[in-house]
Amino acid sequence: MSKTFRPWDVDQRWLLPPSVHELVPEGHVAHFVRDTVRESLDLSAILAEYGEERGYPPYHPAMMVALLLYGYSRGVYSSRRLAQACEERVDFMAVTAMNQPDFRTIAEFRRRHLKALGDLFVQVLRLCRKAGLVKLGHVALDGTKIKANASRHKAMSYGRMREAEKRLAAEVAAWFARAAAADLEEDRALGTDARGDEMPDWVKDKQARLARIREAMAALEAEAAAAPAEDGDGPGPSTGMMDHGRSKRGADGGPPDAAQRNFTDPDSRILKTKDGFVQGYNAQSAVDAAAQVVVAHGLGAATTDQAQLAPMVEAIEANTGRLPRELSADAGYCSQANLAHLAERRIMAYIATGRQKHTSAAAVGGRAPPPGGHVATMAAKLKRAGRRSRYRLRKQVVEPVFGQIKAARGFRQFSLRGLDKARGEWAMICTVHNLLKLANATP
């Protein structure tokens, strides 16, 4: 007796095509992201950019927003991979309703509306609060180093710049002399269609590199001559311009030879991580303990976290309308000024005062903190509580968020270059994280 199998006819045409709702199972996150964008998010800031009726109708902005947010939730960040997914993956088709924007359209939409896309963070956070996922009882603050869209091998020190400038200038001058001497011969060799004095590609490349080196040198020299920025909103001092919190200058008052500037992304900095040095940014997240929802985010290029605490506290209040009752952070945020700021805002602080050994948090860099200050009081408070200290919540609240973003969703490097664009991309990453928390909590 022969076995009967289910039909498999790949040439069979459908009389009634299926709805996009049938492409993926009910309750799939693709449905949730699409419907949240359609029904719950205010996209007026994006829609306002489309006022003219001329030209071929563009893709619907809401569909493009849903595509980007869903792609980020699946660990698909590249515009080319997003365009490919629209053609090959049914879950993406369920989001786009079978639309297939090409990668240039996706990249241009993200570039054009990056700020508005980043501003969606507050709207999604508001939905999380409405769903009861944010309590602001305990918030943990931490930072993580993320690679920039630039190689650290594309950075050059000021000392090497000076050497390279002299060498390249001499080479270019010699090539011009050779080119001038060979003009007549080149005219005969190239014929009447070319003048014969066109600059060879190898000369233009060296000239372009010389120009970029001189531009980078001028930027470092201007930074060395200027007073340190006070707003703290920019990328901060270039790598090698500071030494243990103090400005470092060369013997002539200019940049030290070790000062570096990256040619690909000048805003990024050389940052130390547990796995070595990377060219990147320092991403900040304040996470609510109730459901690991990000309540504030930030991005800078500073190697340390200390200057980020006060701005992150202000961002929590701006995003949620109130301050948390408790805040925990590691020793990188500990300073007399930061602890005084939290005391003024009446936030119960749990901040390590030094590298901990087991349950002790009393040492600052291996030494006892000066008596009578906020740091000494914090060290005594954490030591007295021991294993019962609320500081223990820090690791279990904020570090899993970075694990989900970097390991589970594969975001380990920015796609965009420049501090402002990287900040917009980090805002989108945090928005998607909260969106997935909301999806898991929605029945």
Secondary structure as UniProt FT lines:
FT   TURN            10..11
FT   HELIX           20..22
FT   TURN            26..27
FT   HELIX           29..40
FT   HELIX           44..47
FT   TURN            48..49
FT   HELIX           61..73
FT   TURN            74..75
FT   HELIX           79..88
FT   HELIX           90..96
FT   TURN            97..98
FT   HELIX           103..112
FT   HELIX           114..130
FT   TURN            131..132
FT   STRAND          138..147
FT   HELIX           152..154
FT   STRAND          155..157
FT   HELIX           158..181
FT   HELIX           183..190
FT   TURN            192..193
FT   HELIX           201..225
FT   TURN            239..240
FT   STRAND          242..243
FT   TURN            244..245
FT   STRAND          246..247
FT   TURN            251..252
FT   TURN            257..258
FT   STRAND          260..262
FT   TURN            266..267
FT   STRAND          269..273
FT   TURN            274..275
FT   STRAND          276..288
FT   TURN            289..292
FT   STRAND          293..300
FT   HELIX           306..308
FT   HELIX           309..320
FT   STRAND          326..329
FT   HELIX           331..333
FT   HELIX           336..344
FT   TURN            345..346
FT   STRAND          348..351
FT   TURN            358..359
FT   TURN            365..366
FT   TURN            371..372
FT   HELIX           374..385
FT   HELIX           386..388
FT   HELIX           390..392
FT   HELIX           393..403
FT   HELIX           404..408
FT   HELIX           419..441
//
